[in-house]
């Protein structure tokens, strides 16, 4: 038990995650350098697709931000578009600096500005993640059987999505089967159960979060569909939809800052399944990073200033 605790502390440490990110990025950089033909696709992208991808990226974060607005209504907390969208892009920017720091940044803002309990915010946000695991897992499991890929890939993807469903069901199962344990995992899961109970108090919020989770799936599908189109690859919308479901869940489990390297490898690997090829999948993922990172920091810094100024003005002199 002590060894597992030490292993957990090492894996969750800032140094370990940054080291993983550094190793992955160096590995990708070496691979790209040895395969310079990747840049021919990247540099030939039209401004039309760059603009289109930027619009889709903003729409995805509008949906994500509105989900925050919905679950804050459970606590009778009203938020302006500047707040629910602004805290979303700030969280994205923050995650590039340190894994999982985004949720703390958002929770910290609403605690200071709206006097919301940080524990309640983290509980509801965590519960929303598990709800997303279940929804995306069920959708992915259903769609995997209709993918025009080799049977072994269908089986692998089906199994992955089935694992997502199981993870998403864990807090719901624990509401039925109460387990007495003081382990750190059980403490975290009990916090999620609390979040689900809070969300369950509002049926409109529950349904709203499910609907927005489904809508965001189509947003991510467009993100990857146009990403492939941008480098001249005709990936079917259905394949892009399944990729979106897969990546949406993977990106929640942040291992490296902003999951740098993880996203690129996952997309490139999926591209093999979709018969696009590892190289082109990697090129597409680099294009998406080239759009999302600058926009995350640009909008993140803008809204950090706007929200900080709003908060400062509310302070008594």
C-alpha positions in Angstrom: 0.0 0.0 0.0 2.8 2.4 0.8 4.5 1.6 -2.5 1.3 2.4 -4.4 1.0 5.7 -2.5 4.6 6.6 -3.5 4.0 5.6 -7.1 0.8 7.8 -7.1 2.7 10.7 -5.7 5.4 10.3 -8.4 2.9 10.1 -11.3 0.9 13.0 -10.1 4.0 15.2 -9.4 4.6 18.3 -11.5 8.1 17.2 -12.3 7.1 13.8 -13.6 4.4 15.3 -15.9 6.6 18.0 -17.2 9.3 15.4 -17.9 6.8 13.2 -19.7 5.8 16.1 -21.8 9.3 17.1 -22.6 10.3 13.6 -23.7 7.2 13.3 -25.9 7.8 16.7 -27.5 11.4 15.9 -28.2 10.5 12.6 -29.7 7.9 14.2 -31.9 10.4 16.9 -32.9 13.0 14.3 -33.9 10.4 12.3 -35.9 9.2 15.5 -37.7 12.8 16.4 -38.5 13.5 13.0 -40.0 10.2 13.3 -42.0 10.4 16.8 -43.3 7.8 16.0 -45.9 5.2 16.6 -43.1 5.8 20.3 -43.4 4.8 20.3 -47.1 1.2 19.6 -46.0 1.3 22.0 -43.1 2.6 25.0 -45.1 0.2 24.5 -47.9 -3.0 25.1 -45.8 -5.3 27.7 -47.1 -6.4 30.7 -45.0 -10.0 29.5 -45.5 -9.4 26.4 -43.5 -7.4 28.2 -40.8 -10.3 30.6 -40.4 -12.8 27.8 -40.4 -10.9 25.8 -37.7 -10.6 28.9 -35.6 -14.4 29.4 -35.7 -15.0 25.8 -34.8 -12.5 26.0 -31.9 -14.3 29.1 -30.5 -17.7 27.3 -30.8 -16.4 24.3 -28.9 -15.3 26.5 -26.0 -18.6 28.4 -26.1 -20.3 25.0 -25.6 -17.9 24.1 -22.8 -18.4 27.5 -21.1 -22.1 27.2 -21.3 -22.0 23.9 -19.5 -20.4 25.8 -16.6 -23.2 28.3 -16.8 -25.8 25.5 -16.5 -24.3 23.7 -13.5 -23.8 27.0 -11.7 -27.5 27.6 -11.9 -27.9 24.7 -9.5 -26.5 27.0 -6.9 -28.5 30.0 -8.1 -25.4 31.6 -9.4 -25.8 33.8 -12.4 -22.8 34.3 -14.8 -22.3 36.6 -17.8 -21.0 35.3 -21.2 -17.7 37.1 -20.3 -17.4 34.9 -17.2 -18.5 31.5 -18.4 -16.6 31.8 -21.7 -13.6 33.7 -20.2 -13.0 31.3 -17.4 -13.1 28.4 -20.0 -10.3 29.9 -22.1 -8.3 30.9 -19.0 -8.6 27.3 -17.8 -7.3 26.0 -21.2 -4.4 28.4 -21.1 -3.7 27.4 -17.5 -3.6 23.7 -18.4 -0.7 24.3 -20.8 1.3 25.6 -17.8 0.4 22.9 -15.4 -2.0 19.8 -15.7 -5.4 20.1 -14.1 -4.6 23.7 -13.0 -7.5 25.0 -15.2 -10.3 23.6 -13.0 -8.7 25.1 -10.0 -8.4 28.5 -11.7 -12.0 28.4 -12.7 -13.1 27.3 -9.3 -11.0 29.9 -7.6 -12.6 32.7 -9.7 -16.1 31.6 -8.9 -15.2 31.3 -5.2 -13.8 34.9 -5.2 -16.4 36.5 -7.4 -19.5 34.5 -6.7 -18.7 33.1 -3.2 -19.2 29.6 -4.4 -17.6 26.8 -2.3 -14.5 25.5 -4.1 -15.4 22.0 -2.9 -18.9 22.2 -4.5 -17.4 23.5 -7.7 -14.8 20.7 -7.9 -17.4 18.1 -7.0 -19.9 19.2 -9.7 -17.1 19.6 -12.3 -15.7 16.2 -11.6 -19.2 14.7 -11.8 -19.7 16.3 -15.2 -16.5 14.6 -16.4 -17.7 11.2 -15.3 -21.1 11.9 -17.0 -19.2 12.7 -20.1 -17.1 9.5 -19.9 -20.4 7.5 -19.8 -22.1 9.4 -22.7 -19.0 9.5 -25.0 -18.3 5.9 -24.1 -21.8 4.7 -25.0 -21.7 6.7 -28.2 -18.3 5.5 -29.2 -19.1 1.9 -28.3 -22.2 2.0 -30.6 -20.3 3.8 -33.4 -17.2 1.6 -33.4 -19.2 -1.4 -34.9 -20.0 0.7 -38.0 -16.5 1.9 -38.7 -15.1 0.6 -42.0 -11.9 -0.6 -40.5 -10.3 -4.0 -39.8 -12.1 -6.2 -37.2 -9.1 -6.0 -34.8 -9.4 -2.2 -34.7 -13.1 -2.4 -34.2 -12.6 -4.7 -31.2 -9.9 -2.5 -29.8 -11.9 0.7 -30.1 -15.0 -1.0 -28.7 -13.0 -2.2 -25.7 -11.6 1.3 -25.1 -15.1 2.9 -25.2 -16.4 0.2 -23.0 -13.8 1.1 -20.4 -14.9 4.7 -20.6 -18.5 3.6 -19.9 -17.4 1.6 -16.9 -15.4 4.5 -15.5 -18.4 6.8 -16.0 -20.6 4.3 -14.1 -18.3 4.0 -11.1 -19.8 6.9 -9.1 -23.4 5.9 -10.0 -22.7 2.3 -8.8 -21.2 3.6 -5.6 -24.4 5.5 -4.8 -26.0 2.0 -4.7 -23.2 -0.1 -3.2 -21.7 1.8 -0.4 -18.0 0.9 0.2 -16.3 1.8 3.4 -12.7 2.7 2.6 -10.5 5.7 3.4 -8.2 5.3 0.4 -7.5 8.4 -1.7 -9.2 6.9 -4.7 -12.4 6.4 -2.7 -12.2 9.9 -1.3 -12.1 11.3 -4.8 -14.9 9.1 -6.0 -17.1 10.1 -3.0 -16.5 13.7 -4.0 -17.8 12.9 -7.5 -20.8 11.1 -6.0 -21.5 14.3 -4.1 -21.3 16.3 -7.4 -23.8 13.9 -9.1 -26.2 14.3 -6.2 -25.9 18.1 -6.5 -26.6 17.9 -10.2 -29.5 15.5 -9.7 -31.3 18.2 -7.7 -32.0 20.0 -11.0 -33.5 17.9 -13.8 -33.2 20.8 -16.2 -29.4 21.1 -15.5 -29.0 17.3 -15.8 -30.7 17.2 -19.1 -29.0 20.4 -20.3 -25.5 18.9 -19.6 -26.3 15.7 -21.4 -27.6 17.6 -24.5 -24.6 19.9 -24.5 -22.3 16.9 -24.2 -23.9 15.5 -27.3 -23.6 18.8 -29.2 -20.0 19.1 -28.2 -19.4 15.7 -29.8 -20.4 17.1 -33.2 -18.2 20.2 -32.5 -15.2 18.0 -32.0 -16.1 16.0 -35.1 -16.1 19.2 -37.2 -12.8 20.2 -35.6 -11.1 17.0 -36.7 -13.0 16.7 -40.0 -11.9 20.1 -41.2 -8.4 19.5 -39.7 -7.9 16.6 -42.1 -9.5 18.6 -45.0 -7.0 21.4 -44.3 -4.1 19.1 -45.2 -5.9 17.6 -48.2 -7.1 14.4 -46.6 -10.7 13.2 -47.1 -11.5 11.6 -43.7 -15.2 10.7 -43.5 -17.3 12.7 -41.0 -18.3 9.5 -39.2 -14.6 8.6 -38.6 -13.9 12.1 -37.5 -16.9 11.8 -35.1 -15.5 8.7 -33.5 -12.1 10.4 -33.2 -13.8 13.4 -31.5 -15.4 11.1 -29.0 -12.1 9.4 -28.3 -10.1 12.6 -27.9 -12.7 14.4 -25.9 -12.3 11.8 -23.1 -8.5 11.4 -23.5 -8.0 15.1 -23.1 -9.8 15.1 -19.8 -7.1 12.9 -18.3 -4.3 15.4 -18.4 -0.9 13.7 -18.1 1.4 16.4 -19.6 0.7 20.2 -19.7 -2.1 20.6 -22.2 -1.6 16.9 -23.0 1.2 18.0 -25.3 2.5 14.9 -27.1 -0.4 12.7 -25.9 -2.9 14.3 -28.2 -0.5 14.1 -31.2 0.4 10.4 -30.7 -3.3 9.5 -30.1 -4.5 11.3 -33.3 -1.6 9.9 -35.4 -2.4 6.4 -34.1 -6.1 6.7 -34.9 -5.1 7.9 -38.4 -3.6 4.5 -38.9 -6.9 2.9 -38.1 -8.7 5.2 -40.5 -6.2 4.3 -43.2 -4.9 7.9 -43.4 -1.4 7.1 -42.1 0.6 8.0 -39.0 2.5 10.9 -40.7 -0.5 12.7 -42.0 -2.3 12.2 -38.7 0.6 13.8 -36.9 0.7 16.6 -39.4 -3.0 17.3 -38.8 -2.5 17.3 -35.1 0.3 19.8 -35.4 -2.0 22.1 -37.4 -4.6 21.9 -34.7 -2.0 22.7 -32.0 -0.8 25.6 -34.2 -4.3 27.1 -34.0 -5.4 26.2 -30.5 -2.3 27.2 -28.5 -1.9 30.7 -29.8 -5.7 31.3 -29.5 -5.8 29.8 -26.0 -3.0 32.2 -24.8 -4.3 35.2 -26.7 -7.9 34.9 -25.4 -6.8 33.6 -22.0 -4.6 36.7 -21.4 -7.4 39.0 -22.7 -10.0 37.5 -20.4 -7.6 37.3 -17.4 -7.3 41.0 -17.7 -11.0 41.6 -18.2 -12.1 39.4 -15.4 -9.4 40.6 -13.0 -10.4 44.3 -13.8 -14.0 43.4 -13.1 -13.1 41.8 -9.8 -10.9 44.7 -8.9 -13.6 47.2 -9.5 -15.9 45.3 -7.2 -13.5 45.6 -4.4 -14.3 48.4 -1.8 -11.8 51.3 -1.8 
